[in-house]
């Protein structure tokens, strides 16, 4: 399941075209503020309290029943009325591949709305994952009176919308475009791209005094994307690095190469499965860093003893259930895998950002403590930066590091 969800997130943060496609390199994100090193004081978070999500009405245009995700079929359906101001939520709910993930984002969005209601109603606009359909559905929403749009969710959809001439209301896209491109004046970008976590971790590792890094990736597209993001940010900071590939069977070769390179730090651009295989072959005293890809959540049946000492970045939703910006929001009725929980949290923060964009004058930066991290608008790039929480594996558990 974790492998499938990692592949799903790869598509959501890379390309959502055919599985065999090769993604473009991501648009270069501006480096965020340097993250100051802090003492590695660990605080074990209390157990997460499950809060029942009360039923929420979601108004959506009719969708063919064989394309509807199961969770959407019981929702009340009310077509949009032209001229009625509303918040439009544009998601690929009709996509066989991504409908289930999109519906989790929808649930999180409505959970956010249930806690912090806005002045406008929410109307959900289901689309497929095809770019043409996404742009057409966006046009339908704005013509029906949407005063702010949240979506698209797919990377190809964001690219298509950014390249169109349709963006005429504030719009919060939930992914990065496929390539570096100019954004329309009212288009803003927010998402969970793992390469942004890699850039943040590069600052953490550098601020802890490391200058020579070995950056090890698994042999897949997502891992190589994360590896490249860390390497680029590390070079900007002034560090040197060597990139290595772990194929699942060359642990001793990687160990021997690290002994020859003698790095001061290691960055693991891989998921928990591969990291568990490789980590026992590494020098246990060598500072080791990773992204949220390495963490399957506290509900995982497996403990993380093989990963003791690894620092990583994840969102407060998973690491800080007692955070003031987290505990007020209901959790899903049915427990979700960690990667789906992250999409649910994305939905919550998407609602909060929509409210913030609607109440903030254009060109004025803002920041807020979100359930996915500290969120900051860069008005120059139209990017919503996300600074996650730091944690470290100790005695088989993920312990929050003092910020």
C-alpha positions as CSV (number, residue, x, y, z in Angstrom):
1,X,0.0,0.0,0.0
2,X,2.8,2.5,0.9
3,X,4.5,1.7,-2.4
4,X,1.3,2.4,-4.3
5,X,0.7,5.6,-2.4
6,X,4.3,6.8,-3.0
7,X,3.8,6.2,-6.7
8,X,0.5,8.2,-6.5
9,X,2.3,11.1,-4.8
10,X,5.0,10.9,-7.4
11,X,2.3,11.5,-10.0
12,X,0.7,14.3,-8.0
13,X,4.1,16.1,-7.5
14,X,5.5,15.2,-10.9
15,X,3.5,14.4,-14.0
16,X,0.0,12.8,-14.1
17,X,0.2,11.6,-17.6
18,X,0.8,8.0,-18.5
19,X,2.9,5.9,-16.1
20,X,5.6,5.4,-18.7
21,X,6.0,9.1,-19.4
22,X,9.2,10.9,-18.3
23,X,8.5,14.1,-16.3
24,X,10.0,17.4,-17.1
25,X,12.4,18.8,-14.6
26,X,10.4,20.8,-12.0
27,X,10.3,24.6,-12.1
28,X,13.1,26.0,-10.0
29,X,11.6,27.1,-6.7
30,X,13.2,30.0,-4.9
31,X,15.1,28.9,-1.8
32,X,13.1,29.7,1.3
33,X,14.6,31.4,4.3
34,X,17.5,29.6,5.8
35,X,16.4,27.4,8.6
36,X,18.5,27.9,11.6
37,X,19.9,24.9,13.4
38,X,18.3,24.1,16.7
39,X,19.3,21.8,19.5
40,X,18.2,18.3,18.8
41,X,15.8,18.1,21.8
42,X,13.2,15.5,21.1
43,X,9.6,15.7,22.3
44,X,7.4,12.6,21.9
45,X,4.0,13.7,20.6
46,X,0.9,12.4,22.5
47,X,-1.3,9.8,20.8
48,X,-3.5,11.2,18.1
49,X,-7.2,11.6,19.1
50,X,-9.6,10.4,16.4
51,X,-12.4,12.9,15.9
52,X,-15.4,11.8,14.0
53,X,-16.0,13.9,10.8
54,X,-19.6,14.9,10.8
55,X,-21.5,14.5,7.4
56,X,-20.8,17.4,5.1
57,X,-22.9,18.5,2.2
58,X,-21.0,18.9,-1.1
59,X,-22.8,20.4,-4.0
60,X,-21.5,19.1,-7.3
61,X,-22.7,18.9,-10.9
62,X,-24.1,15.4,-11.7
63,X,-21.4,12.8,-12.6
64,X,-22.0,9.4,-14.2
65,X,-22.4,6.8,-11.5
66,X,-19.7,4.5,-12.9
67,X,-17.2,7.4,-12.7
68,X,-18.1,8.6,-9.3
69,X,-15.8,7.7,-6.4
70,X,-17.8,5.8,-3.8
71,X,-17.4,8.5,-1.2
72,X,-19.0,11.1,-3.5
73,X,-22.1,9.1,-4.5
74,X,-24.1,9.8,-1.4
75,X,-23.4,13.5,-1.4
76,X,-26.2,15.9,-2.2
77,X,-26.0,17.2,-5.8
78,X,-26.9,20.7,-6.8
79,X,-25.9,22.2,-10.1
80,X,-24.2,25.6,-10.1
81,X,-26.5,28.6,-10.8
82,X,-25.0,31.3,-13.1
83,X,-24.3,34.5,-11.2
84,X,-24.1,32.9,-7.7
85,X,-20.8,33.7,-6.0
86,X,-19.1,30.6,-4.5
87,X,-15.8,28.9,-3.9
88,X,-15.2,26.3,-6.6
89,X,-13.3,23.2,-5.8
90,X,-11.9,21.6,-9.0
91,X,-10.7,18.1,-8.5
92,X,-10.2,15.0,-10.8
93,X,-13.0,13.1,-9.1
94,X,-14.0,11.4,-12.4
95,X,-10.5,10.0,-13.0
96,X,-10.3,6.2,-12.4
97,X,-6.6,6.6,-11.4
98,X,-6.9,9.6,-9.1
99,X,-10.5,9.9,-8.1
100,X,-10.0,8.2,-4.7
101,X,-7.1,10.5,-3.8
102,X,-9.0,13.6,-5.1
103,X,-11.9,12.6,-2.8
104,X,-9.6,12.5,0.2
105,X,-8.5,16.1,-0.7
106,X,-12.2,17.0,-1.0
107,X,-13.0,15.6,2.5
108,X,-10.1,17.6,4.0
109,X,-11.3,20.7,2.3
110,X,-14.8,20.3,3.7
111,X,-13.4,19.5,7.1
112,X,-11.6,22.8,7.0
113,X,-14.8,24.6,6.0
114,X,-16.7,22.9,8.8
115,X,-14.4,24.6,11.3
116,X,-13.8,27.9,9.7
117,X,-16.8,28.7,7.6
118,X,-16.5,31.3,4.8
119,X,-19.0,33.8,3.5
120,X,-19.4,31.8,0.3
121,X,-20.8,28.3,-0.3
122,X,-18.5,25.6,-1.7
123,X,-19.4,23.9,-5.0
124,X,-17.3,20.9,-6.1
125,X,-16.6,20.6,-9.8
126,X,-15.5,17.0,-10.7
127,X,-13.3,16.6,-13.8
128,X,-11.2,13.9,-15.4
129,X,-7.4,14.2,-15.4
130,X,-7.4,15.3,-19.0
131,X,-6.1,18.8,-19.5
132,X,-8.8,19.9,-21.9
133,X,-11.5,18.8,-19.5
134,X,-9.8,20.5,-16.6
135,X,-9.7,23.8,-18.4
136,X,-13.3,23.4,-19.6
137,X,-14.5,22.7,-16.1
138,X,-12.6,25.7,-14.8
139,X,-14.3,27.8,-17.4
140,X,-17.7,26.3,-16.3
141,X,-17.0,27.3,-12.7
142,X,-16.1,30.9,-13.4
143,X,-19.0,31.3,-15.7
144,X,-21.3,30.0,-13.0
145,X,-20.1,32.7,-10.6
146,X,-17.1,31.3,-8.8
147,X,-15.2,34.1,-7.1
148,X,-12.3,31.9,-6.1
149,X,-11.2,28.5,-7.5
150,X,-9.2,25.8,-5.7
151,X,-7.5,23.4,-8.1
152,X,-6.5,21.7,-10.3
153,X,-4.8,18.9,-8.5
154,X,-2.8,17.4,-11.3
155,X,0.5,18.8,-12.5
156,X,-0.5,18.6,-16.2
157,X,-3.8,20.3,-15.3
158,X,-2.0,23.2,-13.6
159,X,0.3,23.6,-16.6
160,X,-2.7,23.7,-19.0
161,X,-4.6,26.2,-16.9
162,X,-1.5,28.4,-16.5
163,X,-1.0,28.4,-20.3
164,X,-4.7,29.2,-20.9
165,X,-6.4,32.6,-20.8
166,X,-9.1,31.4,-18.5
167,X,-7.7,32.6,-15.1
168,X,-9.8,35.6,-14.2
169,X,-10.4,35.0,-10.5
170,X,-8.0,34.2,-7.6
171,X,-7.0,30.5,-8.1
172,X,-5.1,28.2,-5.8
173,X,-3.6,25.4,-7.8
174,X,-2.7,22.3,-5.7
175,X,0.4,21.3,-7.6
176,X,3.4,22.6,-9.4
177,X,3.3,23.1,-13.2
178,X,5.2,20.7,-15.4
179,X,7.8,23.3,-16.4
180,X,9.1,26.7,-15.6
181,X,6.4,29.1,-16.9
182,X,4.9,32.5,-16.2
183,X,1.9,32.4,-14.0
184,X,-1.3,34.5,-14.7
185,X,-1.6,37.3,-12.2
186,X,-4.3,35.6,-10.1
187,X,-2.9,32.0,-10.1
188,X,-1.1,30.8,-6.9
189,X,0.6,27.4,-6.4
190,X,0.5,25.2,-3.3
191,X,1.2,21.5,-2.9
192,X,3.1,18.7,-1.2
193,X,6.0,18.3,-3.6
194,X,8.7,16.2,-1.9
195,X,11.4,18.1,-3.6
196,X,10.5,21.2,-1.6
197,X,11.1,19.1,1.6
198,X,14.5,18.1,0.2
199,X,15.4,21.7,-0.2
200,X,14.4,22.4,3.4
201,X,16.4,19.5,4.6
202,X,19.5,20.7,2.7
203,X,19.3,23.9,4.8
204,X,19.0,21.9,8.0
205,X,21.9,19.6,7.2
206,X,24.1,22.6,6.1
207,X,23.2,24.6,9.2
208,X,24.3,21.7,11.4
209,X,27.9,22.2,10.0
210,X,28.0,19.7,7.2
211,X,29.7,20.6,3.9
212,X,30.3,17.3,2.1
213,X,27.2,15.2,1.4
214,X,26.5,11.9,-0.2
215,X,23.0,12.0,-1.8
216,X,21.6,8.5,-2.3
217,X,18.5,7.8,-4.4
218,X,16.5,4.7,-5.3
219,X,16.3,3.8,-8.9
220,X,12.9,5.5,-9.7
221,X,11.7,8.8,-10.9
222,X,10.4,10.2,-7.6
223,X,13.6,9.4,-5.7
224,X,15.8,11.0,-8.5
225,X,13.6,14.1,-8.4
226,X,14.2,14.4,-4.6
227,X,17.9,13.7,-5.0
228,X,18.2,16.4,-7.6
229,X,16.4,19.0,-5.5
230,X,18.6,18.4,-2.5
231,X,21.7,18.5,-4.6
232,X,20.8,21.8,-6.3
233,X,20.0,23.4,-3.0
234,X,23.1,22.0,-1.4
235,X,25.3,23.5,-4.2
236,X,23.6,26.9,-3.8
237,X,24.5,26.8,-0.1
238,X,28.1,26.1,-0.9
239,X,28.4,22.4,-0.1
240,X,29.9,19.7,-2.3
241,X,28.1,16.4,-3.0
242,X,28.2,13.1,-4.8
243,X,25.1,11.3,-6.1
244,X,24.7,7.5,-5.7
245,X,22.0,5.1,-6.8
246,X,20.7,2.3,-4.6
247,X,19.0,-0.4,-6.6
248,X,17.9,-2.6,-3.7
249,X,20.8,-5.1,-4.2
250,X,24.0,-3.0,-4.0
251,X,24.1,-2.2,-0.3
252,X,27.7,-3.3,0.1
253,X,28.8,-1.3,-3.0
254,X,27.1,1.8,-1.6
255,X,28.8,1.2,1.8
256,X,32.2,0.9,0.1
257,X,31.7,4.0,-2.0
258,X,30.8,6.0,1.1
259,X,33.9,4.8,2.8
260,X,36.0,6.1,-0.1
261,X,34.1,9.4,-0.3
262,X,34.2,10.1,3.4
263,X,31.1,12.4,3.5
264,X,30.1,14.5,6.5
265,X,26.4,13.7,5.9
266,X,24.1,11.4,4.0
267,X,20.8,12.3,2.4
268,X,18.4,9.4,1.6
269,X,16.1,10.2,-1.3
270,X,14.1,7.1,-0.9
271,X,11.1,5.6,0.9
272,X,11.0,3.7,4.1
273,X,11.3,0.3,2.4
274,X,14.6,1.0,0.7
275,X,15.9,3.0,3.6
276,X,15.4,0.1,5.9
277,X,17.5,-2.1,3.6
278,X,20.3,0.3,3.2
279,X,20.6,2.1,6.6
280,X,22.2,-0.9,8.5
281,X,25.1,-0.7,6.0
282,X,25.8,2.9,6.7
283,X,28.0,4.4,9.4
284,X,25.6,4.8,12.3
285,X,27.5,7.9,13.5
286,X,27.1,9.6,10.2
287,X,24.4,12.4,10.2
288,X,21.6,11.1,8.0
289,X,18.6,13.0,6.6
290,X,15.5,12.3,4.5
291,X,12.1,13.6,3.6
292,X,8.6,12.5,4.6
293,X,8.8,9.6,2.1
294,X,10.7,7.7,4.8
295,X,7.8,7.8,7.2
296,X,4.6,5.7,7.0
297,X,3.0,7.2,10.1
298,X,2.7,6.3,13.7
299,X,-0.1,3.7,12.9
300,X,2.3,1.6,10.9
301,X,2.6,-1.9,12.2
302,X,6.3,-1.8,11.8
303,X,8.6,0.2,14.2
304,X,11.5,2.2,12.8
305,X,14.4,0.7,14.7
306,X,16.4,0.2,11.4
307,X,16.1,4.0,10.9
308,X,17.2,5.2,14.3
309,X,19.1,8.4,14.0
310,X,17.6,9.5,10.7
311,X,16.2,13.1,10.6
312,X,13.3,13.8,8.3
313,X,10.7,16.4,7.6
314,X,6.9,15.8,7.7
315,X,3.8,17.8,8.4
316,X,2.4,18.8,11.8
317,X,-0.8,16.8,10.9
318,X,1.2,13.6,11.4
319,X,3.9,14.7,13.9
320,X,2.1,17.3,16.1
321,X,-1.5,16.3,16.9
322,X,-1.4,18.7,19.8
323,X,-0.4,21.6,17.6
324,X,-2.9,24.5,18.0
325,X,-3.4,24.6,14.2
326,X,-4.0,20.8,14.0
327,X,-6.1,19.7,17.0
328,X,-9.2,21.9,16.0
329,X,-9.8,20.0,12.8
330,X,-11.8,16.7,12.6
331,X,-9.9,13.6,11.4
332,X,-11.3,11.2,8.8
333,X,-14.0,8.8,10.0
334,X,-12.0,5.8,8.6
335,X,-8.2,5.8,9.4
336,X,-6.1,6.4,6.3
337,X,-2.6,5.4,5.3
338,X,-0.1,8.2,6.0
339,X,0.1,9.4,2.4
340,X,-3.7,9.7,2.2
341,X,-3.6,11.5,5.5
342,X,-1.2,14.0,3.9
343,X,-3.7,14.6,1.1
344,X,-6.5,15.1,3.6
345,X,-4.3,17.7,5.4
346,X,-3.6,19.3,2.0
347,X,-7.4,19.8,1.7
348,X,-7.7,21.5,5.1
349,X,-4.9,23.9,4.3
350,X,-6.3,24.6,0.8
351,X,-9.5,25.8,2.4
352,X,-7.6,28.0,4.8
353,X,-5.4,29.5,2.0
354,X,-8.5,30.1,-0.1
355,X,-10.0,32.2,2.8
356,X,-6.6,34.0,3.2
357,X,-6.3,34.8,-0.5
358,X,-9.9,36.1,-0.6
359,X,-9.3,38.4,2.4
360,X,-5.8,39.6,1.4
361,X,-5.1,42.4,-1.1
362,X,-3.2,41.3,-4.2
363,X,0.6,41.7,-3.8
364,X,0.5,41.5,0.0
365,X,2.4,38.6,1.5
366,X,1.0,36.5,4.3
367,X,1.9,33.5,6.4
368,X,-0.1,31.1,8.6
369,X,0.5,27.9,10.7
370,X,-1.1,25.2,8.7
371,X,-1.6,21.5,9.3
372,X,0.9,20.8,6.6
373,X,3.5,23.2,7.9
374,X,4.3,26.9,8.1
375,X,2.8,28.4,5.0
376,X,4.1,31.6,3.4
377,X,3.1,33.4,0.2
378,X,6.0,34.6,-2.0
379,X,4.2,37.4,-3.9
380,X,7.0,37.5,-6.5
381,X,6.8,33.8,-7.6
382,X,3.1,33.2,-6.5
383,X,4.3,30.1,-4.6
384,X,3.0,29.1,-1.2
385,X,6.1,28.0,0.6
386,X,5.7,25.2,3.1
387,X,8.1,24.6,6.0
388,X,7.5,21.2,7.6
389,X,8.2,20.0,11.1
390,X,11.5,18.1,11.8
391,X,11.6,14.7,13.5
392,X,14.1,12.0,14.2
393,X,13.7,8.2,14.6
394,X,14.7,7.1,18.1
395,X,14.0,3.7,19.7
396,X,11.9,2.8,16.7
397,X,9.6,5.8,16.9
398,X,9.4,9.3,15.2
399,X,10.1,11.9,17.8
400,X,9.5,15.6,17.2
401,X,12.6,17.8,17.2
402,X,12.3,21.1,19.1
403,X,11.8,23.8,16.5
